[in-house]
Amino acid sequence: MQFNFRPSRVAPSTLVMRILQICSARSIGGGERHMANLSNGMARRGHNIFAAVAPNSPLAGELGDLPAENIARFPLRNALDISSAVKIAKFTRTHGIEIIHAHLAKDYPIAAAAARLAGVPYVITRHVLFPMSRLHRRLLSNAAAVIAISNAVAASLRQQRIFPEEKLIAIRYGTDTERFPAHEPVRRDRLRVGAIGNLDPVKGFDVLIRAAAIVNDTRPEIEFEIVGEDRSRDGRNEMGLRRLIADLGLEKTVILSGWTSDVSSKLRDFDVFVASSR
């Protein structure tokens, strides 16, 4: 795959890129964690990484390997925030950025507009299986590359026929195994089944709760814990799950323990981990 940009060359065999990562998320989930890990990892490899984040974004605190001056805040209100695109384009030119990388669907059009104004290429990463909109089909035709985080996401993009095959590439999430070392089993009175993720319906935690009810009929000593926060504006997702727990009489069996920044410790607390995403 070829891109129309020339990274800065600092040695005969070493290329250093100046990359701007855009992410407007106001909370941290899997995709945001990937963006932070990618940015920090590339910075440690010697690349000049910049980040465009929303005001008060918790992501800024996760980008510890980036110089503070490389992290810029923009309104990033929605997909049609032209004002942010213009400001990002100016930031791109000022800092000699060579490529823009966007991670959220609502940031794709902003990245496309900023890249066009600044005269640099842009790439997007697709983290989910949801179909892309007509707006994306119209505005993203000139993306230099489209990264899918799994074969399933890549297949979904191919079915939508928004991008030519030669622009699609699957790059799976990496796992920092040093963050999840082997450990001795935790001894406790009750077996614990756990799940981690934002309380969005796509995570399928309602399915897990219904499964817990089935298990509880014959194995009441097993407890379930769901770790994550509700990103809806009115808290409807958490309220719905708590209502379901109450309706099924599982108040002593299923725990909603809220958000955590220490996923590795939570995983050590589980005897079984469940990925219930739809």
Beta strands, then each sheet from edge to edge (+ up, - down):
strand 1: 8-11
strand 2: 14-16
strand 3: 18-23
strand 4: 48-53
strand 5: 71-73
strand 6: 99-102
strand 7: 122-126
strand 8: 145-148
strand 9: 168-170
strand 10: 192-196
strand 11: 223-227
strand 12: 254-258
strand 13: 272-273
sheet 1: 1+ 2-
sheet 2: 5+ 4+ 3+ 6+ 7+ 8+ 9+
sheet 3: 12+ 11+ 10+ 13+
end
